[in-house]
Amino acid sequence: MSRLLKDITKKQIKHTDSTVDNDLDLVKGKSSSDDVLTSSLHNLRSEDIDVKKDTPVKKKKSRGALMRRTILIVCSAVFVVCAVYLAWNFIEKYRGKEFYDNVADQFGSVFEDSDGDGAVSRMPSLRSASSILCLKDRLAAGDDPDNMLYNSDSRIDEMRAKLTSMKESYPDLYGWIYIDGTTINYPVVQGTDNQFYLNNSPYKKPLVNGSIFTDYRNNKDVMRNFNTIMYGHNLTGGGMFHDVQASFYENEEKFRNTLIYVYTMDGAFVFEPFAVYSTLSSYHYFRTEFATTDAFVEWANEMKSNSVYIKEDMTFSASDRIITLSTCTNNVAGDGRFALQAKLVQVIR
């Protein structure tokens, strides 16, 4: 009995010690799970730690940041370049406009109106002196078709003197072109190709507006050309040959009631429009040579059929002469063209 009590007492003491130890462990923050964790940490090997999973993420983030930074730099550079180009282009076009305005004022000052109001009518004041009418109106008035092409005007000598003076500054001067009610009022030059004057002034110096120039294949004498071709830029802000589009292609009234004046050392040449249309640079609207006069007449009728507005009473013969004004449509491909074509109806010598 006493032995039994001793065994029970020992078990109670052991239980009490165990409980105290557990309580001490809890106080110290230990638990059975801590023993497992501690044991596993002691048994952890270096190859059990997978560090490869974090590395690609860091690389991706690094590459992504580098790519974004690169794109930002490139876009910023493109923006700066575009801004500089647009500013330069604007300044150059303004400089070109100012240049041609000054030339027009200088050239036209010889032909001031006689009414004393100071208005400059420029060369087209010859209209009132010569009573130039459209071809159909003059035929209806009873003019002789064989004799009505030529007229004379005393101011032609003044015009020749002015052109002679201008030729000292513009060695490639061909003449002058004017269209009433438009911005087309420019000197015309002629180079040895159809490229140089696209980006150069009549002074032969770089100018974004370029020049109005005659096809290098044309003769200096308008009457010796079946088709006299003149080229000019279609400036989006207006100017040069922009009005081929704005005042003729998009305005039927202007097309039907406007004459084109070309002045050379040989006289003043008056043309009546008969066709305006859009086409491609590969089309033969700028043809200058014809095997026969019949081929020329056939070609002229084809040009007339292209027009967005048709003048039914306009006919052609072997003795006719045509002028073609060509400019770009500013399409994305760069091969679009507007063509304005007119027939010679009067020469003033």
Solvent accessible surface area in square Angstrom, and as a share of the most:
residue,aa,sasa,rsa
1,M,174,0.78
2,S,75,0.49
3,R,187,0.68
4,L,100,0.50
5,L,97,0.48
6,K,129,0.55
7,D,63,0.33
8,I,79,0.40
9,T,67,0.39
10,K,122,0.52
11,K,144,0.61
12,Q,111,0.49
13,I,96,0.49
14,K,144,0.61
15,H,130,0.58
16,T,74,0.43
17,D,75,0.39
18,S,57,0.37
19,T,57,0.33
20,V,71,0.41
21,D,82,0.42
22,N,86,0.44
23,D,69,0.36
24,L,89,0.44
25,D,55,0.29
26,L,121,0.60
27,V,125,0.72
28,K,139,0.59
29,G,58,0.55
30,K,103,0.44
31,S,44,0.29
32,S,89,0.58
33,S,71,0.46
34,D,47,0.24
35,D,92,0.47
36,V,105,0.60
37,L,106,0.53
38,T,68,0.39
39,S,55,0.35
40,S,55,0.35
41,L,108,0.54
42,H,150,0.67
43,N,109,0.56
44,L,88,0.44
45,R,142,0.52
46,S,93,0.60
47,E,122,0.55
48,D,73,0.38
49,I,98,0.50
50,D,80,0.41
51,V,102,0.59
52,K,159,0.68
53,K,145,0.61
54,D,87,0.45
55,T,63,0.37
56,P,65,0.41
57,V,75,0.43
58,K,143,0.60
59,K,108,0.46
60,K,145,0.61
61,K,139,0.59
62,S,72,0.46
63,R,168,0.61
64,G,24,0.23
65,A,33,0.26
66,L,109,0.54
67,M,124,0.55
68,R,160,0.58
69,R,131,0.48
70,T,66,0.39
71,I,95,0.48
72,L,119,0.59
73,I,108,0.55
74,V,81,0.47
75,C,75,0.45
76,S,52,0.34
77,A,51,0.40
78,V,81,0.47
79,F,146,0.61
80,V,86,0.49
81,V,98,0.56
82,C,64,0.38
83,A,44,0.34
84,V,94,0.54
85,Y,116,0.44
86,L,118,0.59
87,A,54,0.42
88,W,123,0.43
89,N,22,0.11
90,F,145,0.60
91,I,105,0.53
92,E,24,0.11
93,K,58,0.25
94,Y,131,0.50
95,R,110,0.40
96,G,0,0.00
97,K,123,0.52
98,E,86,0.39
99,F,38,0.16
100,Y,6,0.02
101,D,63,0.33
102,N,92,0.47
103,V,10,0.06
104,A,8,0.07
105,D,83,0.43
106,Q,111,0.50
107,F,2,0.01
108,G,0,0.00
109,S,54,0.35
110,V,56,0.32
111,F,5,0.02
112,E,100,0.45
113,D,49,0.26
114,S,122,0.79
115,D,104,0.54
116,G,69,0.66
117,D,96,0.50
118,G,50,0.48
119,A,46,0.36
120,V,58,0.33
121,S,31,0.20
122,R,48,0.17
123,M,1,0.00
124,P,5,0.03
125,S,19,0.12
126,L,1,0.00
127,R,88,0.32
128,S,96,0.62
129,A,61,0.48
130,S,16,0.10
131,S,81,0.52
132,I,14,0.07
133,L,87,0.43
134,C,19,0.11
135,L,24,0.12
136,K,109,0.46
137,D,64,0.33
138,R,10,0.03
139,L,80,0.40
140,A,92,0.71
141,A,76,0.59
142,G,63,0.61
143,D,56,0.29
144,D,68,0.35
145,P,89,0.56
146,D,127,0.66
147,N,105,0.54
148,M,28,0.12
149,L,44,0.22
150,Y,103,0.39
151,N,58,0.30
152,S,93,0.60
153,D,21,0.11
154,S,99,0.64
155,R,66,0.24
156,I,1,0.01
157,D,97,0.50
158,E,76,0.34
159,M,0,0.00
160,R,64,0.23
161,A,64,0.50
162,K,37,0.16
163,L,3,0.02
164,T,71,0.41
165,S,59,0.38
166,M,14,0.06
167,K,93,0.39
168,E,153,0.69
169,S,52,0.33
170,Y,9,0.03
171,P,74,0.46
172,D,32,0.17
173,L,13,0.06
174,Y,13,0.05
175,G,1,0.01
176,W,1,0.01
177,I,0,0.00
178,Y,29,0.11
179,I,0,0.00
180,D,50,0.26
181,G,58,0.56
182,T,24,0.14
183,T,75,0.44
184,I,0,0.00
185,N,18,0.09
186,Y,16,0.06
187,P,1,0.00
188,V,0,0.00
189,V,0,0.00
190,Q,19,0.08
191,G,13,0.13
192,T,130,0.75
193,D,57,0.29
194,N,35,0.18
195,Q,121,0.54
196,F,84,0.35
197,Y,3,0.01
198,L,52,0.26
199,N,88,0.45
200,N,22,0.11
201,S,7,0.04
202,P,1,0.00
203,Y,106,0.40
204,K,92,0.39
205,K,136,0.57
206,P,107,0.67
207,L,7,0.03
208,V,35,0.20
209,N,4,0.02
210,G,0,0.00
211,S,2,0.01
212,I,0,0.00
213,F,3,0.01
214,T,0,0.00
215,D,0,0.00
216,Y,105,0.40
217,R,103,0.37
218,N,12,0.06
219,N,53,0.27
220,K,107,0.45
221,D,41,0.21
222,V,1,0.01
223,M,36,0.16
224,R,173,0.63
225,N,12,0.06
226,F,48,0.20
227,N,0,0.00
228,T,2,0.01
229,I,0,0.00
230,M,0,0.00
231,Y,34,0.13
232,G,7,0.07
233,H,44,0.19
234,N,10,0.05
235,L,18,0.09
236,T,105,0.61
237,G,81,0.77
238,G,29,0.28
239,G,13,0.13
240,M,2,0.01
241,F,0,0.00
242,H,40,0.18
243,D,15,0.08
244,V,0,0.00
245,Q,41,0.18
246,A,37,0.29
247,S,13,0.09
248,F,0,0.00
249,Y,58,0.22
250,E,107,0.48
251,N,59,0.30
252,E,75,0.34
253,E,129,0.58
254,K,45,0.19
255,F,0,0.00
256,R,83,0.30
257,N,105,0.54
258,T,12,0.07
259,L,17,0.08
260,I,0,0.00
261,Y,1,0.00
262,V,1,0.01
263,Y,0,0.00
264,T,3,0.02
265,M,92,0.41
266,D,50,0.26
267,G,0,0.00
268,A,0,0.00
269,F,0,0.00
270,V,0,0.00
271,F,1,0.00
272,E,5,0.02
273,P,0,0.00
274,F,0,0.00
275,A,0,0.00
276,V,0,0.00
277,Y,8,0.03
278,S,58,0.38
279,T,26,0.15
280,L,92,0.46
281,S,39,0.25
282,S,101,0.65
283,Y,55,0.21
284,H,72,0.32
285,Y,2,0.01
286,F,60,0.25
287,R,79,0.29
288,T,14,0.08
289,E,132,0.59
290,F,24,0.10
291,A,98,0.76
292,T,79,0.46
293,T,61,0.36
294,D,110,0.57
295,A,27,0.21
296,F,0,0.00
297,V,35,0.20
298,E,127,0.57
299,W,5,0.02
300,A,0,0.00
301,N,69,0.35
302,E,65,0.29
303,M,0,0.00
304,K,27,0.11
305,S,79,0.51
306,N,50,0.26
307,S,10,0.07
308,V,72,0.41
309,Y,41,0.15
310,I,61,0.31
311,K,14,0.06
312,E,140,0.63
313,D,87,0.45
314,M,7,0.03
315,T,93,0.54
316,F,22,0.09
317,S,52,0.34
318,A,44,0.34
319,S,87,0.56
320,D,20,0.11
321,R,44,0.16
322,I,1,0.01
323,I,1,0.01
324,T,0,0.00
325,L,0,0.00
326,S,3,0.02
327,T,4,0.02
328,C,43,0.26
329,T,34,0.20
330,N,83,0.43
331,N,60,0.31
332,V,163,0.94
333,A,81,0.63
334,G,45,0.44
335,D,52,0.27
336,G,4,0.04
337,R,51,0.18
338,F,13,0.06
339,A,0,0.00
340,L,0,0.00
341,Q,0,0.00
342,A,0,0.00
343,K,15,0.06
344,L,9,0.05
345,V,2,0.01
346,Q,4,0.02
347,V,0,0.00
348,I,0,0.00
349,R,101,0.37
